Amino acid sequence: MIRNPQRPGPMPYHRYRPFQDRVHVPASARDWPAARLERAPLWVPVDLRDGNQALAEPMDTDRKHRFFELLVRTGFKEIEVGYPSASRADFDFVRHLAGLVAGGAVPEDVTPVVFTPARPELIARTFEALDGLPRAVVHLYIATSPVWRETVLGRDRAEVRRTVHEAATLMARLAEARPGADIRFQFSPETFNLTEPDYVLELCDGLTALWDASPDRPVTHNMPATVEISTPNVYADQIEYMHRHLARRDSVILSVHPHNDRGTGVACAELAVLAGAQRVEGCLFGNGERTGNVDLVTLALNLFAQGVDPMLDLSDIDAVRDVVEYCNRIPVHPRHPYAGDLVHTAFSGTHQDAISKGLARHAKDAAEAGIPPELAPWNVPYLPLDPADLGRGYEAVIRVNSQSGKGGVAHLLRTHHGLDLPDRMRPDVSRTVQAVTDDSGGEATPEDLRALFHAAYLEPGRGAGPVALESWSTDRDTAGGHRFTCVLRVGDRTAPAEGRGNGPLSALADALARAEVPVDVLDFTEHAVTTGSAGEAAAYAECRVGDRTAWGAGLDTSVLTASVQAVLSAVNRTYPA
C-alpha cells in the first residue's frame, strides 16, 4: 500500500469522536441481554424503495413487478413498494400495482408501504399514487439529529417538530378523504441513532396522539440506524429506551431500520428485537446505499437455525437469489451467509472429515429412529443448516483441492461413484490426489477424482503394469483348498503358473510367489457399488511386495474378478517396471 505522503505516521484517528460524545444514550436497567429470540418480527422489505435508490441502474416496472411477486411468494405481509414523489418510475409502479388489485396481484393479507418526506406537495403526490389501493401504510420521514438539523435542514428542534406536525396533519386529512381505503401511518425520525432520545420521544408521542393510534389501528414508529455509529449493544439500549417510554405502547409498532456501515447490521437488528422491536425493515441479501441495509434473509435464517419459525419461505434459496440478482443486477457474494455458492462447501481436510462423518451419523440416527432423514433433528459439524432445507443438494458440500484431506476425497468417491474406501486406504488415495492438485493448483471435481482413481488404482490391476494375467481360473480341490491356475506375464516373460491356498487370493499369492513375485495380502475388503452400473462390486487390497506396501483396487461385476484385480493393482503399484 502506498502511504499518503501528506499524512506520515499513524492514521488520524483523533479526527473522529466516539458515539458517547455525539449522542446521549440513557441506559439504566437493561432487560434485553436476558431476552431470547422466540418468534419472528414483522419483516418489511424495502428493496423496491431503499434498495432501489442504491442501484446504479434503478429497476423499471417489469423488474419491480418481478421482485414484488417474489416478495409476496416468500411471505412478506408489508412491502415498501416505492417513493412515489421521488420519480415518475416509482409513481408509475405504485399505479401499476393499484391497477392489478382486482386481479389479485396484491393479496388481501399484503399491505403496500409508500415513502414520503415531510413536504406538503410531495405528500399530496404520494396520496395521488395510492388511488385504487384498498390499503396502504404511508411512511413519513424527516431527519432529526443535530448534525442534520444544523447542516442539512437549517432548522432547530421546534421548527422540525412543527414541520412534522403539519405533515402528519395533512396525511390524516388526506386519509380521511378516502373513507373506503384502510390507510395507516408510519413515522421515521431519520438518523434516530444520532438524535437526542427525549426529542425522538417527543416527536413520536405527538404523532401517536395526533393520529389517534389504538391497539386495533396502531401507528408504526421506525427507528433507523441511518449510519451506524456504535457497537450493536448501544443501538439495543436506544431501542429499549424507546420501548420503555413510548406513550400508548400497545398502540405502537416499534420498528427498526439498521444499515450496515460498521458491518454489524444483522447484530443490531437481532439485539433491537431483544430490546423490544416488533418490526424490522431491510433488504434481501443486504442491498442498499453504502454498505447496505440489514439482510432480511440472514436474519430470518438465523432464527430458523435456532428452531424458530421465520414466517418466510426460503426453501428454494437459489431461486430467491436468482430473482434478486436479476432485478438488482448485483451478484450475491459466494460467501454470503446461507445464500452464497460456497457457504455449505468444505475444502479443508479436517472439515470434510467431520462433515462426512456427521452426514453418515445423521442418516444412521434417522434410520434407527424410523423417520426420514429430512425430518430428523439436524446436528452435523460445520453445517448449521441442512442444505436440503434451502433447496440445495449435498453435491457441493465437499469439494477437493490441495487443502483437502482423506475424508473429503473418500466422501466424494462414495457419494458420487459408490466407492467406499477402507479407512486405512484413504490416506494413500488422498496423497495421490493431493499430488495432482498441488501441481495444478485447482480443484478436483468428482469426475476428476473418478478418472484419477481409475488410472492410479484400477488400471494397474487390469493389465496396465509389469505383472498381468493373460488368463486365469480357480477351483477347489478335494481337500477343500483352492487352486489358482493362470498364464502370468512378468515383465517380458510369460509362462503358466499355479498356486494353492485356503482361498482364491492366497492361491493367487502362491502363484505369484512361484513366479518370483512375493506377495502378502495384509488387508482386504469388498462391497457392492451403490451407484453406476448395476451389479458391480469393488474390492480393495493392501499388499506387501518385497519390502514395499501398497493399496490396489478392482471393479467388476464379479466379486472374485474385482478381488484379483485389487491384488494385481497393489502388486503393480509397488513392482519395479
N, C-alpha and C positions, 0 to 999 in steps of 0.2 A: 504494500500500500504506500502511495506517495503522500507524505505529510504536507499539509498546507504550510508553505514557508512563512506565511503571516502569523501562524499560531504554533510556534515552537513549544515543546513541553507537553504537559498533560492536557486532556480535553477540558474545555472551560465549564466544568460542572457548576461553578459558582454563579452562572447566569440564571440558573433555574431554581425555583422555590418548591419546597415540599408542599404536599396538599394542605398540611395544617397551617401553613402561612397564607393560604389562599381562601380557605373556607372553614368555618367552624362546624364541627360535626359533634353534636351533643350525643353522648352515649354513656348512659349510666348503667342500669341493669340491662343485660343482653340475654334474650331468650333464644336467638337464632342458633348459637353454637350447639345447643342441645336438641334442636329440632331435627326431624327426619323427613326426607322426601318420600311421601307415601302416596301421592296422587299427582297426576299431570295438571299443570296450569292450563289456562286457555291460551293456546298458541295462535298468534296472529302474524301471518307472513306479510312482509312489506316489500316483497320482491318487485311488485308491479309499480311501486312508487319510489321508496327509498333506494332499493336495489337498482331500479331502472335509471334513476338520476345519476348513478355511478358508472353507467356503461358508456364506453366510447361511441357505441352505436346503439342508441336507445331503441327499445322494442317498438315495432309497428303493431297495428291492431291484430294482425294474424298471429304474431309471436306472443303478444299479450294474451290473446284468447286461448292459445295452446297452453300457456303457463297457467292461466286461470282454471282450465279444465283439469290440469294435473293437481292443482291445489284442492279442488273440490273432491277429486277421486281419492286423494290422500287423506281427507277427513277434516280439513280446516273448516271451522264454523264462522270465523270472522276473517275477512280477507281485505287488506287495504289495496284498493284497485287503482288508485291514481290521485293525482294532484290537478284537478280539472282546470283550475285557473292558471296553471303554470304554462300550459302549452295546448295547442289545438289537438295534438295526438292524444294527450291524456283526457281532454274533454270528450273527444270523439269515442274513446274506448268506453268511458262511462255511459255515454249514449248508446253505444253498441250493446252493452250489457242490458240496459233498460229495454232495448228492442227485442231482446231474447228471453225476457222474463216469462212471457206467455208460453214459450216452448219448453220451459223447464230448465233452461241453461243456468239459471240461478236458483238452486233448490231452496225450498221453504225454510230449511234449517241453516242456511248460509246468509250472513249479513255482510254486504259490501261496506267498506270504510273509505271515506274520501277525506283528503287532507287540505287544510286551508290556513293561510296566515290571518292574523287579526287585522284585516283591512276590509272595509265595508264593500267596496266594489268587487273584491275577489271572493268574499263570502257569497255575494249575490250570484256571481258566476258559478260558484260551486253548487248552490241550490238549483240553479238552472239546469245543470248537468244531471241532477237527481230525478227530474221529471220522469215518471213512469216506473221508478223503482219502488216496490212496496215497503221496503225497509232499508235503513242505512244508518251508519254512525258517521256524524260529521266531526272531524278531528281538528280542533283549533289549536294553533301553537303560536308561541312568541318566546323569544329569548329573554331570560330573566336574570342572568348572573351579572355581577358588577362590570366585568370587562366587556360584556356585550352591550349592556345598557349604556355604558360610557363611550365605548369605541364605535359600536355599530349603530345603535338606535339613537343615541344622544338624548336619552330620557332618564329621569330619576325614577325612584320606586313608585311614587304617586302617579306619575304620568303613565308608566307601564300598566299599573293597576287600572287606571281609567280606560286605557285602550282596550284591555282585556274585557272589562265590564261592558263597554259599548259593543264590542264584537259579539260577546255572548248574548247580550240583549237582542241584537239583530238576528242571531241564529235562532233564538227562541221564537221571535216573531215570524220568521220565515217558515219555521217548522209548523207553527200553529196555522199557517195559511195552507197547509197540506194535510187536512184532517184525515184523509184516507191512508196516509203513509205513517209507518212506525219509524220515527227519526229520533235517535238517541244522540247524546253528546259525549265528546272526549276532549280533554284538555291536556296539553303537554307544555310544561314550563321548560322549554329547551335550555340545555346546559344546566339542568337541575342540579347535577353533582357539583357545580361551582357556585350555586346560589345559596344565599342565607336561608337556613331551614325555616325560620319564623316567617320569612317573606313568602316562601312556597306555600306554607300552610294558610297564610292569609289569602293568597290568590285562589287556592283550591277550595277552601271552605266558602269563600264568597261565591264561587261558581256553583258549588253544591246547593247552596241556598237559592241562588238566582234561578237555576234550572229545576228547582224543587225536586231533587232526587229522592227516590224512595226505594225500598227493597225490591219492589216489582218493576221499577223503572230506574235502575241505577245509572249514575254517571261514572265514566272512566277517567281516572286521573293517572296519567302516564308520566313516569319519571325517567327521562333519558340520561344516560351517561353519554352525552353527545360526543365528548372527547374524554377518554379515560385519563384519570389523573392520579390514581392511587391503587393500592392493592385491593382485592375484592372484598376483604373484610370491612373496609371503610364504606364501600357502597352498601354493604349489608346493614351497617349501622345507620346510614342515611335512610334506607328503606324502612327499617324497623322504627325509626323515629316517626316517619310519616304514618306507618301502620298504627302506632300507638296514639297518635294525636289528631288524625283527621276527624273532622266532625261528621256525624251521621255515618259512622264507619260501615254499618250494614247496608248503606245505600251507595257505597263507593266500591268500584272495582279498581284495586290498586295494581297498576301495570308498570312494567319496566321495559326499557329500550336500550340495552347496552351496545356500545360499539366496542371495537377490538384494538384500540390504539396501543395498548400495552400487551396485547396478546392474551388477555385474561377475560374476554367477553363471556365465554361459557361459564367460567367460575363465578363471575359477577352475577350472572343470571341465576345460577343454582343457589348461591348464597342469598340472593334477593328473595327467592321463593321461600327459603327457610325463614327469612325475616318478615314474611307476610304478604309478598306479592302474589297476586292471583292470576296474572296475565303476563305473557312475555311476547314482545314484538321482536322479530328478527327475519333473517333470510335463509332460504335453503342453501346449505353449504357455505354460508357466511359472506355472500356477496355484499358489497356496499362501499361507500366512499372511504377513501384512505385504506385502512386495513380491514374494513368491512363491518357489517353488522354481526350480532351474535348468530351463531349457526343453529337453526332450529332442528336440523336433522341430528346433529351431535347431541343436543340437549335431550331430544326425545329418545334416542337410542341409549343414552346414558341411563335414563330411567328404566328402559326395557331390560338392560343388563343387570339392573338391581331387582328385577321381578315386579316392576310397576308397569301397569298398562299405560303406554304413551298416548293413547287415544288418537293415534295416527297409524295409517297402513303404509309401512315402509318395507313390506315383504318382497318387493322387487326393486331393490335399491339401484340396480343398474338402469332400469327403465326410468326411474325418477331422475337419475343423474343425466341420462341422455337428453331428456326434455330440457332440463335446466341448462346444460351446456349448449344445446341448440338455440335456446331463447336468449341466453346471456352472451353467447359467443365467447365464452371464457371457459377453459378446461378446468376440471376438478383435479387437484394435485394427486399424484399416485399415492402419497402418504396421508391424504386427508382422512380423518377419523371415520371409520366404518365404511366409507364410500370409495376410497381410493383403490386403484388396481392392486396395490401391494400390501394393503393393511392386514390381510389374512395370510400373507406369504412369509415363509421362513427360509432363509438361505443358510443360516448358521447351523452347523452340525449339532450342537447341543440342543438348540431349539427344535430342530427337526426330530431328533430322537425323542424328546419329551412329547411333542405333538403326536408322533406316530404311535407311541405307547398309549397316550391319552385317548386317541380315537379308537384303538383296539379295546381298551378297557371300557370305554363308553358303550361300544357295541356289545361287549360281553355282559356288562351290567344290565343293559336293556333286555337282552335275551333271557337272562336269569330272572328278571322281574316280569317277563311275559308281556312287555309293552314295546311298541315300535320305537326305534332309536330317536325318531324326530319328536317323540313325546317324553322321552326320558330326561331327568334332570341333567343339566349340562355342567361338566366340570373337567374341561380339557386344558392342560397347561398352554399358556401363551395365546389362547383363543378366548377372549372374554365373551364372545357370542358364537353360536353355531352359524357358520356362513350360510347354511341352508335356510335359516330363518330370515335371511335377507335376500333370498332367491339366488344364492350362489352355490356352486358345487365345490368339491374338495380338490379339483384338479390343480388349482393354483396355490393351495395351502403350502405345499412343499415344493420348492424349486432348487435345482442343483447348480452350483458354480464352485469356484475354487475354495470358498469358505465353508462348503458343506461337508457333512460327515457321513458316517456309515448308516445312520438311521434314516437320513433323507434319501439316500440312494436306494436303500432297501425298500423304503416306503413306496417310492415311485415304481420300482420294478414289480412290487407286489400288486399295487392298486391298478397300474396301467397294463401290466403284462402277465399277471398271475404267477410271478416267480417269487416264492417265499424263501429268501436266502436263509440258511442256517446262521445263527448268531455268530459262530466262530468264523464264518466265511466273510461276513460283512466288512471287517476292516480291510481284507485283501481286495475286495471289489472296490471299496472306497478309494484305496490308494491308486488303483488302476484308473478310476475316473478322474481323480484329482490331478494325476499326471497330465491328462489331456486338457482339463480346464485351466490348469496353471499355464500351460503353453498357449492356449487360445485366449485366455483372459475373459472368456464369455461364459454364457450359461449353457448347460447341457439339458436339452428337452427330454421328456420321456422317450421319444423316438430315438434321440441320440444315445440315450442310455441303453436302449434295446439293441441298437446296432453295435455299440461298444461291447456290451456283454456277449453278443453273438460272436464278434470277432475274437475277443480275448478268451472266452470260456467254452463256447460251443464248437466253433470250427476246429480247434485242436483235437477234439475227440471224434471228428468226422473225416479224418484222413489228411487234414491240413497240418502235418507235422512229420518229424522223422520216424515216428513209430505209428504204424497203421495196420489195421486188419483188412486183408484183401477179401477174406471170407471167414465165417466162424459159425460154430454151433455148440450147443451144450446139452448134456443129458445126464441122467442119473445112472450110477452103476448098481449092481445087485446089492452092494453093502449100504446103499443109501447116500453115498457120496456123490459129488458132481465132477463131471469131466468136461473140460473146455477144449475143443478142437478148432484149430484155425490155421490160416495161411497168414503169416506175420511178416510184415516188412519193417526192417530196422535199418534206417539209412538206405544204402544201396543194396542191402541183402534182403532177399525174400525167400522164406522157407516155411515148410509146415512146422507146426508146434502144437504141443498138447500139454495140458496141466490138469491136476486134480486137487480137490479141496472139499471142505464141508459145505460150500455154497458156490454159486456161479462166480462171484467176484474173487473168492480165494482161489478158485481153479484158474481164473484168468491171471491172477498174480503169479501163480505157479508156472503157467505157460510163459509169461514174460520173463520170469527168473531163469527158466531153462534156455531162453534166448539171450541171456546175459543182460537183462533189464530188470534189476532187483527192485521190487515194489512192495511196500507195506501200506495197506489201506488203514488209515488211522481213524477216520470218521466218515460216516456215510448217512445220507438221508434222502428221501424221495417223497413226492406229493403229486397229487393231481393238479393240473394247471387250471386256474379258475377263470381265465379269460382266453380269448383267441380260439384256436381250433379245438373242437370238442374231442374229448378223449385223450388229450395229450398228457404226458407225465413228465415231470422234471426230476432230475437226480443230481446230487452234489456229493463229491468225494474229495476228501483230503488225503493225500498220499505222500509217503516219503520215498524218494527215488535216490538211492545212494545216501548222500549226506544233505540232500535238499528236500524241502517240503513245499507242496503247492496244492491249491484247490482247483478242481475241474468241475464241469457241469455237462449234463446231457439233456436232450429234449427229444421225445419221440412218442408215438402212440403206444409203443411197447415199453413197459417199465423196465424190463431186462435190458433192452437196447439202450435206453436212456442211461441205465446204470453203467453199462460197458463203456459208453461214450464218456461218462463222467470220469472214470478211472483213466482212460486213454488221454483225456484232456489234461488231467493233472500230471500224467507222465510227460506229455509233450511240453507242458509249461515249465518243466524242470530239466528235461533231457537235452543235452547239447546237440545242436543241429549238425 
